[in-house]
Amino acid sequence: MEVVVVLQLFIVHALFNVVTTVISTSQLSFAVNYPNELISPNEVDSWTSKHDLSLILFYNEVTSSGTSADVVDRFQKVGAKLNGYGVHFGVYNCVSNPTPEHCSDGQSHGVAAYLKGEHTSELPISALFDEYSIISNSLHLLLTQEVPMLQTVQELTSYIQQTPVFLLAIVKGVGCREHAHYMELAKASMDAGIKLSFAHSTTESILSSFSSRFPTHKVSKELRLGDEDAQLYYVTCDEHRLAERCSIYQYLRVFESDSLSGYVQLLTFSGQLADAIALKLPMARCYHGNDEERMAADKLIHEMSEEFKGTLLFYSLFSSEATEQERLSYSEMGTYCVIQGNDSKVKASVRLNSLRKYLVDEVLMKMREKEESAEELSDADAIIKAVETADDTVDILDNELGGLRDLDLSNLVILDRESFNPKMFTGVVLFHLMKHDYRNRMVLRLYNEAAANLTKGTLSILDCYDWTDVCKKMNIAEFPTIRMYKRGKHVTYSGPLSVPGFIKMAQMSEFNYPHEVDTMTDVVKLRAKLMAMNVTLIVVGLFDNTGSSEYKAYRDAARSLAGQRILMLVKGKLAQTLKVQLKLTLLPAIASYDVTEKDMNEAIVRFERKTVSSKAIELFVMRSTLPSFAELTPTTLPLLQISRQPQVLLFSANLKGEAFASVQLLSEDKSLKIKFGFGYLPLNNNPLNQRVLRTLTGGDRSTSLLVCDYSKGKLYEYKSSLVPEDVKAWLKQISAGQLEPSRDLAEGEWKAVHPGYDYLDLIEQEKKKKKAEHDRLNILPKEDTSMGTSAPSPTTGSDNQENLAMQNVATDGSGHQHTEL
C-alpha cells in the first residue's frame, strides 16, 4: 500500500513538473494576447515593407500588466484610426526570439519606427502616454517631409519662398492633444486632394519678428487666444514670396477636429453663394437697398471678411435677392446682415454696424465655450476612467486618514479657470485629481503640511477634474504634477514628495533654472541669499559659448533639478573672471563651490567627465552638493550606487549620542573626505531605515557603522566601540585594501537603484504582516477565565519579541508623513 501511495505521489509530482514547464514556456508568448505578434527578424522585414509606417514594440515583459501592456492597450484604442492613415502597430517578444538589434540588453527602450520597411527612429515609451500622443507622434513620423517642422525664423522664411500659402500650427510640443488634431487635419486634407500645405513649429515666438499683416490681431486679442497652448495661422504671401509681404490670419476657434476641418473647408472654398448654401457653410449675407448703401457698406464687409477669415463667409447683396422674411427684417433695420450657421439655420439678423460685436460676443465666444465644455466633459471622463482602473496600494492608508472627507487644504490657495492665468502667474501650483485618486490625496496632505510652515499663499492647487480644460491646455498628463511659475514661464518639479522637499522647493522657486548672474554684485547677493537658506554648496557653470552642447546640457540639468538645487549660470567676461578666482583652467567649466571653505583647493569640486550630458551633470550636482555628513533619504540614497567613493553609513537611534558625534567629527577630516562619503540614517520610528539595515547586516541594532563600496560590491561592518581614532584607523585599512569585507553585496540584493522607496507600499506590507499575526493569534485557544490563567504563548524566545517589536515600530511609522513617497 505504501509503495502504491509513493508511486502515485511520484506520478503526480512528475505531471506537475511537466504542466509547470509547459505553462512557464507558453506564458512567454500567450500570457498577453497581443495583435500582430511577429516571431522572427524575417517576419519583421516582410511586415514592415508592406506599410507606409510600421511601429513595433520589442518587449520583455510577459504579464498582462506593466509598461508593455499599457502601450499595447493605448495603441489598440486608436488602431483602426491609425490603420486608416497607413500606420500599423506590431509587437515582438524578445524573450522568445531575441534579435541583436533590439533585444540585446534585455530591456524595452521604446517603439521602433519603420518607414516603408526602413528602420528610421525610436519612439520612447514615455512619449506615448495617451491616445493623443500616439496619434501625434505617429503622424509626425509619417508626414515628416509633407509637414515640415520649422523651428527658426530662417527656416520659416525659406519655406515661404517655396510655399507661399500654407497653414502653420504653433504647439507646445509633439505629443499634445492639439498637435494630434492638427496632424490628423493635415493627413485628411492631403488624402482628400485639398491644395493646401501644412507646417508646424514648437517655437512660440517664431512669428514675432515678422512685419506682415495680421488682420485677425484685434479679434484674437479679444478672444484671449494668446493664452492658448496652441495657435493656428493661415499664411498667404504675394507673388514675390517675401515674409514682409504676407498676410497672416489666426484661427479663432478651439483645436477640435470638426472645427479644424470646417476651417480648411472655408479657406479653400471658391464657389458661388448657391454652392455655399448647398454645402451648409456658415455665412453672413448682408443686404442693401441701393448702390449708395452698398458702396458705403462694402468696405466694412471686406474688413470683416479679412478679420474673420476661415470662420464664416461674407456676401454683399441687394435686398431684392433676400427672402420674404429677410426683406421684412430689412424694412425694419435698414442695412442689415443675416447670420447663418453650418446647419443652414438663420441664427440672427443684425444691423451692419453691430455685426462685428455680435460675431465676437454671441458667435465666437459662445461657440468656443460650447466646444471647450464638450471636450472638457469627454476629457474628464477619460481621466477618471484611467484613475479608477489603476492599481493603487495607498487606498487603505488614505481611508484610515479619512479619505476625501477629512482632507485638510486650509493652508493652500485653491485656483480655478478665472484665477489661474498661466501667462501671468507666479508661484507654485499642484495639479491634482484628489476626488478620485488616493495618491493625489496623500501628496496633498504633505503639501498642505508644508504650506503651514511657509508664508500664507505660497502654495496653490488646481483640481483637474473640475477644470479639465485648463489642465489639458497645460498638457498635464500625470497626477499630481507640480509646476513652478515665474511670469508665465514654468518648470516642473520632480524632487521628493515630502514636507521638507516641498518647503525647500517653495524657498527655491524664486530662482531661475539656471540662475543667471551678470555682475559680481549679483554673485554676492545670490551667495548671501543661499547662505540665509542654509545652502552652503553652490554649483557654478561658466560658459564662453552659449551655442555649445555643454551649455545646453547644463540648462537642461538645471530645469530637471528645479526646486531641488540652484545652478548658477555665468557667461562672457564674468565667466573669465570667475574662472581665475575659482582656479579653473578652461571654459566651459562646471564646479561645485563650498562658500564656507576658505581654502579654494578644498572648496572646489570640478566636473571632469569627458562626455557631457544633462544626466551626467545632474548626478554630479546631486553628489557634490550633499553636505559632508548628510541624512540619507530615498532621494539621496540612489547616489551611493553610482558614486565611486565608498560610503560610511551610520545607522543610529540616537542622533545626539557619542556615536553620532564621533562619526560627524570624522566626516570633517580632510584626509578621509577625499576617500569616503559620509551619511547617517536615523532608526528611531523609521521602519524604512530599519529595513535597510536589516537587509545589509541581517539583524537589528540600535547603532551600526558600515562602509558600503557599491562600485566593488563590498560591505564592511565595524564591530568595536566608536572611538574616533579607532574608526579612523579602520577606515584607512579599508582604503588601503588591508581588510577583508564582512560580506559581499550579492547581485540582486538591496541597492539604492530607484529614486526612492515605495514608502506606502512598505507600510501596506507591514500591515498585512500585522493582520496575518492578528489572524493567527485569533485561532489560538482563548483564555480560560474560570482558571484565571491564559493560554500558553504560541512562540517564545527573542525572535518572537523581535518580530512584535518591529510590528509596533511599523505601526507607529504608518502615520509618519515626512518620508519621501
Secondary structure, 3 states (H helix, E strand, C coil): CHHHHHHHHHHHHHHHHHHHHHHHHHHHHHCCCCCCEECCHHHHHHHHCCCCEEEEEEECCCCCCCHHHHHHHHHHHCHHHHHHCCEEEEEEECCCCCCCCCCCCCCCCEEEEEECCEEEEEEEHHHCCCHHHHHHHHHHHHCCCCCCECCCHHHHHHHHHHCCEEEEEEECCCCCHHHHHHHHHHHHHHHCCCCCEEEEECCCCCCCCCCCECCCHHHHHHCCHHHCCEEEEEEEECCCCCHHHEEEEECCCCCCHHHHHHHHHHHHCCCCHHHHHHCCCCEEEEEECCHHHHHHHHHHHHHHHHHCCCCCEEEEEEHHHCCHHHHHHHHHHCCEEEEECCCCCEEEEEEHHHHHHHHHHHHHHHHHHHHHHHHHHHHHHHHHHHHHCCCCCCHHHHHHCCCCCCCCCCCCEEECCCCCCCCCCCEEEEEECCCCCHHHHHHHHHHHHHHHCCCCCCEEEEECCCCHHHHHHCCCCCCCEEEEEECCEEEECCCCCCHHHHHHHHHHCCCCCCEEECCHHHHHHHHHHHHHCCCCEEEEEEECCCCCHHHHHHHHHHHHCCCCCCEEEEEHHHHHHHHHHCCCCCCCEEEEEECCCCCHHHHEEECCCCCCCHHHHHHHHHHHCCCCEEECCCCCCHHHHHCCCCEEEEEECCCCCHHHHHHHHHHCCHHHHCCCEEEEEECCCCHHHHHHHHHHHCCCCCEEEEEEECCCCEEEEECCCCCHHHHHHHHHHHHCCCCCCCEECCCCCCCCCCCCCCHHHHHHHHHHHHHHHHHHHHCCCCCECCCCECCCCCCCCHHHHHHHHHHHHHHHHCCCCCCCC
